[in-house]
Amino acid sequence: ENKDEDVLFEVRAQYSKHVEIDPEDAPGKKGWKKFAKGPLRLQRHKENGKCRMLMRDSIGKTMLNLSITHGMKFNGRRGQGKASDRGYITFTSAKNESEMELYMLT
């Protein structure tokens, strides 16, 4: 792991991204696509204080690496304990200067 960062929080999670489902048959139609599942860490750099979310798979490949920036909005709902009623967190992150991406953590 990175010696320049402190792990502030760690939890097992799965991340999904709101993406175009089938661009050929239904252009513009979006839905949730599941991506990686594994340990999600919130890390803070020791010197500059910048935070990021990092998820790696079982062999150490980076699956999610997003900077936490000022003004990011996180929304969520706490689960009720049943597998069918799990909690979630949604948030947006900048894809580039003009586009945002919507993510969900479960």
N, C-alpha and C positions, 0 to 999 in steps of 0.2 A: 504494500500500500504506500501511499504518498506520505513521506515524512514531513512535508511542508503544510499538511492539513490535519485538523482535528475532526474526528467523527462526532457530530453533535447528536445524531439520532440514526438508528438503523431499524428497519422493519422488513419483513418479507412481503413483497407486493408483486402485482402484475400491472404493466402499463399498457394502455390502449391509446390510439390516436384517432381522431375524427378525420376520416379521409374519404375521398371519392370511392364509392363501392365498385361500380362497374362502368368505367368511362365510355365504353363502346355502346352498351345497351341502354344505359341510363345516365347520360352526361349531366353532371352537376349534382347527382344524388349522393348524399354523404351518409356515412354510418360509422360505428365504432369498429376498428380493426385491432384485434389483440396482438401484441408484440411480445416482449420478453417477460419472464417471471423470475424472480430471484431476490436477493438482498438489495434493498434500496437504502442508500446512505445519504444523509445530509451532511456535507462537509464544509468547513470554513478554513480558509487559508490563514496561517498563523501571522503572516506579515501584513498583507493588504486587507484582510477581513472579508474578502469576497466569498460568497457561498455558492455551492452547486449541489445538484442532485446527481448521484452516480449509481448506476445499476450495472452489475457484471453477471455473466452467466457462470455456470459451474466450472468452466475452464479458464475464466478470467477475462473473456472478451467483453469489451465495453458495449453494452446494449442501449444505455441511455446516459447522456452527459449533458445536462442543461444548467446554465448559469441562473442563479436566482437574482433577479434584478429588482430595483426599486420600482414600485408601482404594479408588480405582478399581483393578480387577484386570484385567491384560492377559495373555492366553494366546496362544501362537502356535506355528507350526511353520515352520522354514526350508525353502524349496523346494529341489529337487534340480537345478534348471537347465533342466528340460524344461517346455515350455508346459503340458503336462497335469499337471505336478507342481509347481505354484507354491506358494510359502509363503503364510501368512495370519496375521492377528492378529484375535482376537476380544476384545471387551470390553463391559461394560455401562455405561450412563449413565442418570442419573435423568431420566425423562420428566416427572414431577411428584413430589410428596412421597410418594406411595404406589405409584408404578409405575416399573419399570425397563425400559429398552430394550436389546436385544442387537444389537451391530453386528459386522461383519466387514470387514476391510480386506485386499484382495488386490493 
